Amino acid sequence: MEKEEKSAQGDKSHDVVSMADSTVTIEDIEEELFRIERLRDILVRRESELRYMMDDIQLCKEITQLRQELRKLVVIPDKEKSKEVREKEEELLRQINKLVETRDFLVEDVEFERLREREEDREMAAFFQSKFPQASAPKGKFPNRKMASKPQQTLFLPKTGLALVRDCCGFTCSIM
């Protein structure tokens, strides 16, 4: 009887209950974690790009406002301009120039980020392919699952580079 109790207690110590479905492998979990991390990275990138877009829109608004002020002063004939008006014109030109330079740096940053992200994407794709070679083949678990077509896949990819600047300013932007 003692042997039965010990063996029953011994069996209980070896019974490990996992939170995971018994059909899920460690590789499946690692793959899903990797995909979630990748999605997080994409969302962080998109947040960064939206911030760039907000900055660019703000710069465009400020430049447009300053140019409108400058136009009002430029229509005044030179003979009628006071010293203050001329100084104001020069100050507006300096401010516009400074904002355009700031925007140029912003565009350069966006392009640099785009190139860095492209390289990072290549490295991550190579890593993913080496770590999860079975991921490229359809799994038996989801035999009817369809992969998104190329346009659908790019739907969630962030806008970068000149497309970012063009979309936020559009063709109406006075400095493009």
C-alpha positions as CSV (number, residue, x, y, z in Angstrom):
1,M,0.0,0.0,0.0
2,E,2.9,2.4,0.8
3,K,4.4,1.6,-2.6
4,E,1.1,2.6,-4.3
5,E,1.0,5.9,-2.4
6,K,4.6,6.6,-3.2
7,S,4.1,5.7,-6.9
8,A,1.0,7.9,-7.0
9,Q,2.8,10.8,-5.4
10,G,5.8,10.2,-7.7
11,D,3.5,10.3,-10.7
12,K,2.0,13.6,-9.5
13,S,5.4,15.2,-9.2
14,H,6.1,14.3,-12.9
15,D,2.7,15.6,-14.1
16,V,3.4,19.0,-15.6
17,V,0.5,21.0,-16.9
18,S,1.4,23.5,-19.6
19,M,-0.6,26.6,-20.3
20,A,0.1,26.0,-24.0
21,D,-2.0,23.9,-26.2
22,S,-0.4,20.4,-26.5
23,T,-0.2,20.8,-30.3
24,V,1.8,24.0,-30.1
25,T,5.6,23.5,-30.3
26,I,8.3,25.7,-28.9
27,E,9.2,26.6,-32.5
28,D,5.6,27.7,-33.1
29,I,5.8,29.9,-30.0
30,E,9.1,31.4,-31.0
31,E,7.8,32.1,-34.5
32,E,4.8,33.8,-33.1
33,L,6.9,35.9,-30.7
34,F,9.2,36.9,-33.5
35,R,6.2,37.9,-35.6
36,I,4.8,40.0,-32.7
37,E,8.2,41.7,-32.2
38,R,8.3,42.4,-36.0
39,L,4.8,43.9,-35.8
40,R,5.9,46.1,-32.9
41,D,8.9,47.3,-34.8
42,I,6.6,48.2,-37.8
43,L,4.3,50.1,-35.5
44,V,7.2,52.0,-33.9
45,R,8.4,52.9,-37.3
46,R,5.0,54.1,-38.3
47,E,4.8,56.2,-35.2
48,S,8.2,57.8,-36.0
49,E,7.1,58.5,-39.6
50,L,3.8,60.1,-38.4
51,R,5.9,62.4,-36.1
52,Y,8.0,63.3,-39.1
53,M,4.9,64.1,-41.0
54,M,3.5,66.2,-38.2
55,D,6.8,68.2,-38.1
56,D,6.8,68.6,-41.8
57,I,3.2,69.8,-41.9
58,Q,4.0,72.3,-39.2
59,L,7.0,73.6,-41.0
60,C,5.0,73.9,-44.2
61,K,2.3,75.9,-42.4
62,E,4.9,78.2,-40.8
63,I,6.7,78.7,-44.2
64,T,3.4,79.5,-45.9
65,Q,2.4,82.0,-43.2
66,L,5.7,83.8,-43.4
67,R,5.6,83.9,-47.2
68,Q,2.1,85.5,-47.1
69,E,3.5,88.1,-44.7
70,L,6.4,88.7,-47.0
71,R,4.2,89.1,-50.0
72,K,2.2,91.8,-48.3
73,L,5.5,93.7,-47.7
74,V,6.9,93.1,-51.2
75,V,4.0,94.7,-52.9
76,I,4.9,98.0,-51.3
77,P,7.0,100.1,-53.7
78,D,10.6,100.4,-52.5
79,K,10.4,104.2,-52.4
80,E,7.5,103.9,-49.9
81,K,9.1,101.3,-47.6
82,S,10.3,102.5,-44.2
83,K,13.5,101.1,-42.6
84,E,11.3,99.0,-40.3
85,V,9.5,97.4,-43.3
86,R,12.8,96.6,-45.0
87,E,14.1,95.1,-41.8
88,K,10.9,93.1,-41.4
89,E,11.3,91.8,-45.0
90,E,14.9,90.7,-44.2
91,E,13.8,89.1,-41.0
92,L,11.0,87.2,-42.8
93,L,13.5,86.0,-45.4
94,R,15.9,84.8,-42.7
95,Q,13.1,82.9,-40.9
96,I,11.9,81.3,-44.1
97,N,15.4,80.3,-45.0
98,K,15.9,78.8,-41.5
99,L,12.6,76.8,-41.8
100,V,13.5,75.6,-45.3
101,E,16.8,74.4,-44.0
102,T,15.1,72.7,-41.0
103,R,12.8,71.0,-43.4
104,D,15.7,69.9,-45.6
105,F,17.3,68.2,-42.6
106,L,14.0,66.6,-41.8
107,V,13.8,65.1,-45.3
108,E,17.4,63.9,-45.1
109,D,16.5,62.2,-41.7
110,V,13.5,60.5,-43.3
111,E,15.7,59.2,-46.2
112,F,18.4,58.0,-43.8
113,E,15.8,56.2,-41.7
114,R,14.3,54.6,-44.8
115,L,17.7,53.3,-45.9
116,R,18.5,52.0,-42.4
117,E,15.1,50.3,-42.1
118,R,15.5,48.7,-45.6
119,E,18.9,47.2,-44.4
120,E,17.3,46.1,-41.1
121,D,14.4,44.5,-43.0
122,R,16.9,42.5,-45.2
123,E,18.8,41.3,-42.1
124,M,15.5,40.4,-40.3
125,A,14.3,38.5,-43.4
126,A,17.5,36.5,-43.5
127,F,17.4,35.8,-39.8
128,F,13.7,34.8,-40.0
129,Q,14.4,32.5,-43.0
130,S,17.3,30.8,-41.2
131,K,15.5,30.5,-37.9
132,F,12.1,29.4,-39.3
133,P,12.7,27.8,-42.7
134,Q,9.3,26.1,-42.4
135,A,7.6,29.4,-42.1
136,S,7.8,30.0,-45.8
137,A,6.1,26.7,-46.5
138,P,2.4,26.4,-45.7
139,K,1.7,24.7,-42.4
140,G,-0.6,21.8,-41.9
141,K,-2.2,23.6,-39.1
142,F,-3.6,26.3,-41.5
143,P,-3.9,24.5,-44.9
144,N,-6.5,26.9,-46.2
145,R,-4.8,30.1,-45.0
146,K,-4.0,32.4,-47.8
147,M,-1.0,34.7,-47.9
148,A,-1.7,38.3,-48.6
149,S,-0.9,39.5,-52.0
150,K,1.9,42.0,-52.5
151,P,-0.4,45.1,-52.5
152,Q,-2.1,43.9,-49.3
153,Q,1.2,43.3,-47.6
154,T,2.4,46.8,-48.4
155,L,-0.8,48.3,-47.1
156,F,0.6,48.4,-43.6
157,L,4.1,49.2,-44.6
158,P,5.0,52.8,-43.6
159,K,5.5,55.5,-46.1
160,T,9.0,56.8,-46.3
161,G,11.3,59.1,-48.1
162,L,9.9,61.6,-50.6
163,A,6.5,59.9,-50.5
164,L,6.2,61.0,-46.9
165,V,7.0,64.6,-47.7
166,R,4.8,64.6,-50.9
167,D,1.8,63.2,-49.0
168,C,2.0,65.5,-46.1
169,C,2.6,68.7,-48.1
170,G,1.0,67.6,-51.3
171,F,1.5,69.4,-54.5
172,T,0.1,72.6,-53.0
173,C,3.0,73.1,-50.7
174,S,4.6,76.4,-51.5
175,I,8.1,75.2,-51.0
176,M,8.1,72.1,-53.1
